[in-house]
């Protein structure tokens, strides 16, 4: 794969940017609400959520599709990024909460003023999050630090394969249980919610919703370009070599643990950025976002879209979540069966996912056409000519 982006891919990115960043917000802002072409505020919010999930899927694919690391804990980093920004958003509510207090409502309910009297009930680690700069730094640093610590221990111990998957799932499950605790100071079961302002802007205003959607699209395109560049370098070649045969790479003299650790931390940062933009658009972040089944869903997105490419996870995340939005309304109790069946169908009949489906259909069509025509003259065995026997006339 070359280091430069091909012309066709450049045109594709330009088209996506034009439609996603230009056309869609324009249809929401300037087209009358009774018009067929109008895009509602609800739809803008929903698509922004899909885009954030697509960012998460790119990080999962960077690990699984290009490095061979099946992590079942990426939603932990997605949630940590969301909590980091959510803390700042909670502090910006001010006295507009239910209890009209200077601290978030759940802290009033849990009587944090008795636990932390020196700060008026605000836990000390919450105080720096009055600053948006601290919150944005935490969005990147916190997931990166957790991923670095876990990855360093796992990769230095040469844990890989299914054991790495189980450990990553155990990490996110343990973190979820910890965040469910009320004394952990992050809202317990209810999490953080009822956000009102970001950078002084009202989150309920249509213009703010459009801005968050545009920011999500810009993040998706930026992450795509970074992943595209990285996988096209020598580093990317080593990535795929580790995926296909790590022992051979070790024998060649490469420190595979360092490569895997870097990719793991980078994927965590990508997930954290996606989670940070997810929270103000959805309006809530709670421990359920860390649940292991959420990370399993992200793996399904990559498998459905096609983990052998960068476009596949984006396509899979958007299509599967759009299907989920419909199915949870029309077939609420059957959604998990639908998701499981979809995964089985893809694994058995579409190993390259949606992005590989056109090539599969073309190959199937060529096979069918060639079978109808019969063997070509080049492949037809030559009939031996009858030679005259001695004495024949």
C-alpha positions as semicolon CSV with decimal commas, in nm:
position;residue;x (nm);y (nm);z (nm)
1;X;0,000;0,000;0,000
2;X;0,146;0,331;-0,099
3;X;0,197;0,619;0,136
4;X;-0,004;0,858;-0,075
5;X;-0,380;0,842;-0,095
6;X;-0,504;0,737;-0,437
7;X;-0,697;0,982;-0,649
8;X;-1,020;0,780;-0,629
9;X;-0,994;0,771;-0,251
10;X;-0,932;1,145;-0,241
11;X;-1,249;1,206;-0,442
12;X;-1,442;0,974;-0,211
13;X;-1,321;1,161;0,098
14;X;-1,402;1,494;-0,064
15;X;-1,754;1,374;-0,147
16;X;-1,812;1,245;0,207
17;X;-1,683;1,571;0,354
18;X;-1,901;1,778;0,120
19;X;-2,217;1,581;0,196
20;X;-2,154;1,517;0,565
21;X;-2,016;1,857;0,664
22;X;-2,184;2,082;0,408
23;X;-2,508;1,938;0,273
24;X;-2,651;1,766;0,582
25;X;-2,617;2,066;0,821
26;X;-2,750;2,295;0,547
27;X;-3,061;2,078;0,506
28;X;-3,115;2,103;0,880
29;X;-3,055;2,477;0,912
30;X;-3,203;2,632;0,599
31;X;-3,464;2,393;0,459
32;X;-3,818;2,444;0,600
33;X;-3,935;2,184;0,850
34;X;-4,230;2,081;0,630
35;X;-4,003;2,008;0,333
36;X;-3,924;1,652;0,226
37;X;-3,552;1,738;0,225
38;X;-3,548;1,879;0,578
39;X;-3,329;1,694;0,828
40;X;-3,461;1,726;1,183
41;X;-3,257;1,807;1,494
42;X;-3,328;1,457;1,620
43;X;-3,184;1,308;1,303
44;X;-2,873;1,527;1,328
45;X;-2,819;1,407;1,685
46;X;-2,874;1,045;1,584
47;X;-2,628;1,065;1,294
48;X;-2,374;1,233;1,520
49;X;-2,404;0,933;1,751
50;X;-2,344;0,697;1,458
51;X;-2,036;0,893;1,353
52;X;-1,890;0,868;1,705
53;X;-1,946;0,493;1,695
54;X;-1,768;0,485;1,358
55;X;-1,467;0,653;1,522
56;X;-1,469;0,380;1,787
57;X;-1,490;0,114;1,514
58;X;-1,180;0,256;1,342
59;X;-0,984;0,209;1,663
60;X;-1,111;-0,147;1,704
61;X;-1,019;-0,225;1,344
62;X;-0,670;-0,080;1,387
63;X;-0,619;-0,336;1,662
64;X;-0,805;-0,636;1,525
65;X;-0,798;-0,595;1,149
66;X;-0,440;-0,470;1,111
67;X;-0,257;-0,600;1,420
68;X;-0,452;-0,915;1,504
69;X;-0,539;-0,804;1,859
70;X;-0,901;-0,881;1,939
71;X;-0,970;-0,643;2,228
72;X;-1,306;-0,677;2,401
73;X;-1,256;-0,369;2,616
74;X;-1,246;-0,073;2,379
75;X;-1,573;0,065;2,512
76;X;-1,394;0,120;2,843
77;X;-1,171;0,381;2,677
78;X;-1,471;0,520;2,490
79;X;-1,646;0,568;2,824
80;X;-1,341;0,715;2,997
81;X;-1,323;0,986;2,732
82;X;-1,693;1,047;2,780
83;X;-1,662;1,071;3,158
84;X;-1,369;1,314;3,129
85;X;-1,575;1,564;2,928
86;X;-1,893;1,477;3,120
87;X;-1,732;1,592;3,444
88;X;-1,674;1,936;3,295
89;X;-2,028;1,949;3,160
90;X;-2,170;1,858;3,501
91;X;-1,981;2,143;3,668
92;X;-2,117;2,388;3,410
93;X;-2,478;2,316;3,511
94;X;-2,432;2,545;3,812
95;X;-2,747;2,614;4,011
96;X;-2,978;2,500;3,733
97;X;-3,000;2,151;3,877
98;X;-3,288;2,004;4,074
99;X;-3,137;2,096;4,412
100;X;-3,021;2,445;4,305
101;X;-2,676;2,374;4,453
102;X;-2,322;2,455;4,341
103;X;-2,239;2,086;4,305
104;X;-2,407;1,823;4,083
105;X;-2,737;1,686;4,206
106;X;-2,613;1,334;4,275
107;X;-2,345;1,476;4,507
108;X;-2,613;1,660;4,702
109;X;-2,827;1,345;4,723
110;X;-2,530;1,135;4,843
111;X;-2,434;1,403;5,098
112;X;-2,090;1,469;4,957
113;X;-2,081;1,797;5,149
114;X;-2,017;1,591;5,464
115;X;-1,745;1,385;5,298
116;X;-1,564;1,677;5,136
117;X;-1,643;1,985;5,349
118;X;-1,325;2,167;5,246
119;X;-1,443;2,194;4,884
120;X;-1,812;2,240;4,953
121;X;-1,895;1,878;4,869
122;X;-1,694;1,854;4,547
123;X;-1,442;1,566;4,543
124;X;-1,085;1,700;4,505
125;X;-1,025;1,524;4,172
126;X;-1,329;1,705;4,029
127;X;-1,197;2,054;4,103
128;X;-0,958;2,083;3,801
129;X;-1,243;1,992;3,566
130;X;-1,388;2,339;3,596
131;X;-1,143;2,410;3,313
132;X;-1,229;2,288;2,964
133;X;-0,858;2,258;2,887
134;X;-0,808;2,011;3,171
135;X;-1,110;1,812;3,055
136;X;-0,983;1,792;2,696
137;X;-0,639;1,684;2,813
138;X;-0,800;1,417;3,031
139;X;-1,001;1,291;2,732
140;X;-0,668;1,189;2,574
141;X;-0,445;1,121;2,874
142;X;-0,674;0,907;3,091
143;X;-0,756;0,641;2,826
144;X;-0,393;0,646;2,712
145;X;-0,261;0,588;3,066
146;X;-0,502;0,303;3,139
147;X;-0,426;0,142;2,803
148;X;-0,050;0,184;2,852
149;X;-0,054;0,023;3,196
150;X;-0,272;-0,270;3,091
151;X;-0,096;-0,315;2,757
152;X;0,253;-0,301;2,909
153;X;0,166;-0,576;3,157
154;X;-0,011;-0,789;2,895
155;X;0,236;-0,760;2,607
156;X;0,548;-0,791;2,822
157;X;0,398;-1,113;2,956
158;X;0,342;-1,226;2,594
159;X;-0,030;-1,267;2,648
160;X;-0,204;-1,292;2,312
161;X;-0,487;-1,457;2,128
162;X;-0,798;-1,554;2,320
163;X;-0,624;-1,490;2,653
164;X;-0,574;-1,124;2,563
165;X;-0,940;-1,100;2,464
166;X;-1,052;-1,248;2,795
167;X;-0,825;-1,019;2,996
168;X;-0,943;-0,707;2,812
169;X;-1,303;-0,813;2,873
170;X;-1,227;-0,868;3,240
171;X;-1,071;-0,520;3,262
172;X;-1,378;-0,345;3,123
173;X;-1,613;-0,555;3,338
174;X;-1,421;-0,477;3,656
175;X;-1,416;-0,107;3,564
176;X;-1,791;-0,113;3,502
177;X;-1,853;-0,261;3,849
178;X;-1,630;0,005;4,002
179;X;-1,813;0,289;3,827
180;X;-2,146;0,148;3,944
181;X;-2,048;0,222;4,304
182;X;-2,194;0,544;4,443
183;X;-1,887;0,608;4,656
184;X;-1,666;0,615;4,345
185;X;-1,793;0,976;4,294
186;X;-1,900;0,939;3,930
187;X;-2,276;0,915;3,969
188;X;-2,304;0,542;4,024
189;X;-2,574;0,365;3,827
190;X;-2,720;0,687;3,684
191;X;-2,385;0,823;3,572
192;X;-2,356;1,182;3,453
193;X;-2,649;1,346;3,278
194;X;-2,866;1,657;3,240
195;X;-2,590;1,852;3,064
196;X;-2,678;2,206;2,965
197;X;-2,375;2,402;2,840
198;X;-2,052;2,344;2,649
199;X;-1,814;2,636;2,590
200;X;-2,098;2,866;2,689
201;X;-2,332;2,721;2,424
202;X;-2,672;2,574;2,506
203;X;-2,663;2,204;2,417
204;X;-3,035;2,205;2,338
205;X;-3,001;2,468;2,066
206;X;-3,015;2,339;1,704
207;X;-2,700;2,533;1,615
208;X;-2,505;2,359;1,894
209;X;-2,630;2,020;1,778
210;X;-2,516;2,097;1,425
211;X;-2,179;2,208;1,554
212;X;-2,130;1,885;1,748
213;X;-2,231;1,681;1,444
214;X;-1,981;1,870;1,226
215;X;-1,711;1,821;1,491
216;X;-1,786;1,446;1,490
217;X;-1,754;1,432;1,111
218;X;-1,424;1,623;1,123
219;X;-1,296;1,383;1,389
220;X;-1,398;1,080;1,180
221;X;-1,221;1,211;0,869
222;X;-0,911;1,304;1,071
223;X;-0,892;0,963;1,238
224;X;-0,941;0,794;0,901
225;X;-0,653;0,992;0,750
226;X;-0,425;0,913;1,044
227;X;-0,506;0,541;1,021
228;X;-0,467;0,551;0,644
229;X;-0,126;0,712;0,673
230;X;-0,009;0,482;0,952
231;X;-0,111;0,160;0,778
232;X;0,063;0,276;0,460
233;X;0,404;0,320;0,625
234;X;0,667;0,066;0,722
235;X;0,501;0,057;1,064
236;X;0,184;-0,062;0,894
237;X;0,373;-0,340;0,720
238;X;0,509;-0,458;1,054
239;X;0,155;-0,437;1,193
240;X;0,022;-0,678;0,933
241;X;0,327;-0,901;0,972
242;X;0,254;-0,929;1,345
243;X;-0,107;-1,015;1,262
244;X;-0,009;-1,287;1,015
245;X;0,288;-1,437;1,201
246;X;0,423;-1,274;1,515
247;X;0,692;-1,537;1,574
248;X;0,847;-1,465;1,234
249;X;0,856;-1,093;1,315
250;X;1,024;-1,168;1,647
251;X;1,278;-1,384;1,465
252;X;1,347;-1,091;1,230
253;X;1,455;-0,878;1,526
254;X;1,150;-0,654;1,582
255;X;1,021;-0,584;1,934
256;X;0,662;-0,680;1,867
257;X;0,553;-0,589;2,221
258;X;0,644;-0,224;2,158
259;X;0,454;-0,217;1,829
260;X;0,144;-0,370;1,986
261;X;0,161;-0,138;2,285
262;X;0,177;0,169;2,062
263;X;-0,123;0,055;1,856
264;X;-0,318;-0,034;2,169
265;X;-0,261;0,311;2,323
266;X;-0,344;0,485;1,994
267;X;-0,670;0,288;1,962
268;X;-0,757;0,386;2,321
269;X;-0,700;0,755;2,243
270;X;-0,917;0,727;1,931
271;X;-1,193;0,564;2,137
272;X;-1,164;0,834;2,405
273;X;-1,202;1,113;2,149
274;X;-1,510;0,944;2,005
275;X;-1,658;0,907;2,354
276;X;-1,596;1,273;2,435
277;X;-1,806;1,388;2,138
278;X;-2,064;1,117;2,199
279;X;-2,157;1,242;2,547
280;X;-2,285;1,596;2,474
281;X;-2,489;1,467;2,179
282;X;-2,652;1,180;2,367
283;X;-2,681;1,371;2,692
284;X;-2,568;1,097;2,928
285;X;-2,276;0,872;3,017
286;X;-2,312;0,586;3,263
287;X;-2,134;0,256;3,340
288;X;-2,357;0,062;3,101
289;X;-2,148;0,203;2,815
290;X;-1,858;-0,003;2,952
291;X;-2,053;-0,329;2,949
292;X;-1,869;-0,612;2,770
293;X;-2,157;-0,657;2,525
294;X;-2,094;-0,302;2,398
295;X;-1,737;-0,393;2,305
296;X;-1,863;-0,712;2,142
297;X;-2,100;-0,502;1,933
298;X;-1,804;-0,292;1,815
299;X;-1,632;-0,612;1,699
300;X;-1,949;-0,705;1,508
301;X;-1,945;-0,364;1,335
302;X;-1,595;-0,433;1,206
303;X;-1,681;-0,786;1,096
304;X;-1,998;-0,678;0,916
305;X;-1,830;-0,387;0,741
306;X;-1,509;-0,572;0,664
307;X;-1,207;-0,561;0,889
308;X;-0,960;-0,585;0,603
309;X;-1,013;-0,219;0,515
310;X;-1,057;0,120;0,680
311;X;-1,389;0,194;0,511
312;X;-1,544;-0,132;0,633
313;X;-1,564;-0,047;1,006
314;X;-1,721;0,291;0,929
315;X;-1,979;0,130;0,704
316;X;-2,044;-0,148;0,954
317;X;-2,086;0,086;1,251
318;X;-2,333;0,309;1,069
319;X;-2,534;0,026;0,909
320;X;-2,557;-0,193;1,220
321;X;-2,655;0,097;1,446
322;X;-2,913;0,216;1,195
323;X;-3,053;-0,138;1,191
324;X;-3,048;-0,139;1,572
325;X;-3,243;0,187;1,587
326;X;-3,513;0,032;1,371
327;X;-3,511;-0,318;1,520
328;X;-3,526;-0,205;1,883
329;X;-3,852;-0,029;1,795
330;X;-4,008;-0,290;1,570
331;X;-3,857;-0,610;1,718
332;X;-3,729;-0,505;2,061
333;X;-3,710;-0,854;2,210
334;X;-3,554;-1,011;1,902
335;X;-3,272;-0,759;1,847
336;X;-2,998;-0,971;2,005
337;X;-3,102;-1,268;1,791
338;X;-3,090;-1,048;1,482
339;X;-2,743;-0,922;1,574
340;X;-2,614;-1,271;1,643
341;X;-2,763;-1,405;1,321
342;X;-2,611;-1,119;1,124
343;X;-2,267;-1,197;1,267
344;X;-2,300;-1,567;1,180
345;X;-2,408;-1,491;0,824
346;X;-2,115;-1,256;0,774
347;X;-1,861;-1,502;0,915
348;X;-1,990;-1,793;0,707
349;X;-2,082;-1,628;0,378
350;X;-1,920;-1,281;0,373
351;X;-1,572;-1,317;0,523
352;X;-1,466;-0,980;0,381
353;X;-1,780;-0,802;0,502
354;X;-1,985;-0,548;0,312
355;X;-1,685;-0,388;0,142
356;X;-1,585;-0,725;-0,004
357;X;-1,936;-0,813;-0,122
358;X;-1,901;-0,657;-0,473
359;X;-1,587;-0,863;-0,541
360;X;-1,760;-1,176;-0,414
361;X;-2,059;-1,118;-0,640
362;X;-1,835;-1,050;-0,942
363;X;-1,640;-1,368;-0,878
364;X;-1,964;-1,564;-0,841
365;X;-2,099;-1,416;-1,165
366;X;-1,781;-1,500;-1,357
367;X;-1,792;-1,855;-1,226
368;X;-2,155;-1,893;-1,329
369;X;-2,098;-1,748;-1,676
370;X;-1,793;-1,965;-1,739
371;X;-1,981;-2,277;-1,630
372;X;-2,259;-2,199;-1,880
373;X;-2,019;-2,145;-2,168
374;X;-1,831;-2,462;-2,102
375;X;-1,455;-2,507;-2,130
376;X;-1,274;-2,253;-2,346
377;X;-1,074;-2,368;-2,652
378;X;-0,750;-2,307;-2,465
379;X;-0,854;-2,549;-2,192
380;X;-1,015;-2,811;-2,423
381;X;-0,784;-3,112;-2,448
382;X;-0,661;-3,173;-2,803
383;X;-0,804;-3,483;-2,974
384;X;-0,520;-3,711;-3,085
385;X;-0,515;-3,749;-3,461
386;X;-0,546;-4,096;-3,606
387;X;-0,220;-4,198;-3,768
388;X;-0,218;-4,434;-4,057
389;X;-0,091;-4,781;-3,982
390;X;0,185;-4,921;-4,200
391;X;0,036;-5,068;-4,514
392;X;-0,284;-4,858;-4,506
393;X;-0,385;-4,672;-4,821
